[in-house]
């Protein structure tokens, strides 16, 4: 893709419209990622800049139906940014109700168990809001590595423990 960022965004959105209900948003998020800026900064300050060389590759990946969060390597959940990979599910905004329900308990939980923790988003969001300790289990070692990294990034590795477990196994 050549030309200005504005032109490239129009072209990318048109291409992605066949595979995404949020084609323009996807294109903007991927362009911001390619530039290393926020989406707001992209829209306010970079419309006339040159297109980064790797933007076309990002659009190719999205056109092949790879989720934007996996392309970006992160997803926001409950006000925090979590690393995600193909080894983890992408934390969904509608799952935030689970965090809210746990935090609404009285007395607040002292220990939290998250089965199938993936990125650790649910467990770590609950832990970040209080003083509880928790355990996250998953049958994927790769997912647990992502969860541990998220715990470290959030300063919760002293209260979050992760174990390789499969609840279908003895």
Secondary structure as the mmCIF struct_conf table of DSSP 4:
data_model
#
loop_
_struct_conf.conf_type_id
_struct_conf.id
_struct_conf.beg_label_comp_id
_struct_conf.beg_label_asym_id
_struct_conf.beg_label_seq_id
_struct_conf.end_label_comp_id
_struct_conf.end_label_asym_id
_struct_conf.end_label_seq_id
BEND BEND1 UNK A 3 UNK A 3
STRN STRN1 UNK A 4 UNK A 4
HELX_RH_AL_P HELX_RH_AL_P1 UNK A 5 UNK A 16
TURN_TY1_P TURN_TY1_P1 UNK A 17 UNK A 19
TURN_TY1_P TURN_TY1_P2 UNK A 21 UNK A 22
HELX_RH_AL_P HELX_RH_AL_P2 UNK A 23 UNK A 35
TURN_TY1_P TURN_TY1_P3 UNK A 36 UNK A 36
BEND BEND2 UNK A 37 UNK A 37
HELX_RH_AL_P HELX_RH_AL_P3 UNK A 39 UNK A 45
TURN_TY1_P TURN_TY1_P4 UNK A 47 UNK A 48
BEND BEND3 UNK A 49 UNK A 49
STRN STRN2 UNK A 50 UNK A 50
HELX_LH_PP_P HELX_LH_PP_P1 UNK A 51 UNK A 52
TURN_TY1_P TURN_TY1_P5 UNK A 53 UNK A 54
HELX_RH_AL_P HELX_RH_AL_P4 UNK A 55 UNK A 63
TURN_TY1_P TURN_TY1_P6 UNK A 64 UNK A 65
HELX_RH_AL_P HELX_RH_AL_P5 UNK A 68 UNK A 72
TURN_TY1_P TURN_TY1_P7 UNK A 73 UNK A 73
STRN STRN3 UNK A 74 UNK A 77
TURN_TY1_P TURN_TY1_P8 UNK A 78 UNK A 79
STRN STRN4 UNK A 80 UNK A 83
TURN_TY1_P TURN_TY1_P9 UNK A 86 UNK A 87
BEND BEND4 UNK A 88 UNK A 88
HELX_LH_PP_P HELX_LH_PP_P2 UNK A 89 UNK A 91
HELX_RH_3T_P HELX_RH_3T_P1 UNK A 93 UNK A 95
HELX_RH_AL_P HELX_RH_AL_P6 UNK A 96 UNK A 104
BEND BEND5 UNK A 106 UNK A 107
HELX_LH_PP_P HELX_LH_PP_P3 UNK A 108 UNK A 109
BEND BEND6 UNK A 110 UNK A 110
STRN STRN5 UNK A 111 UNK A 115
TURN_TY1_P TURN_TY1_P10 UNK A 116 UNK A 116
TURN_TY1_P TURN_TY1_P11 UNK A 118 UNK A 119
HELX_RH_AL_P HELX_RH_AL_P7 UNK A 121 UNK A 128
TURN_TY1_P TURN_TY1_P12 UNK A 129 UNK A 129
BEND BEND7 UNK A 130 UNK A 131
STRN STRN6 UNK A 133 UNK A 138
BEND BEND8 UNK A 139 UNK A 139
HELX_RH_AL_P HELX_RH_AL_P8 UNK A 141 UNK A 153
TURN_TY1_P TURN_TY1_P13 UNK A 154 UNK A 155
TURN_TY1_P TURN_TY1_P14 UNK A 157 UNK A 159
STRN STRN7 UNK A 160 UNK A 164
TURN_TY1_P TURN_TY1_P15 UNK A 167 UNK A 168
#
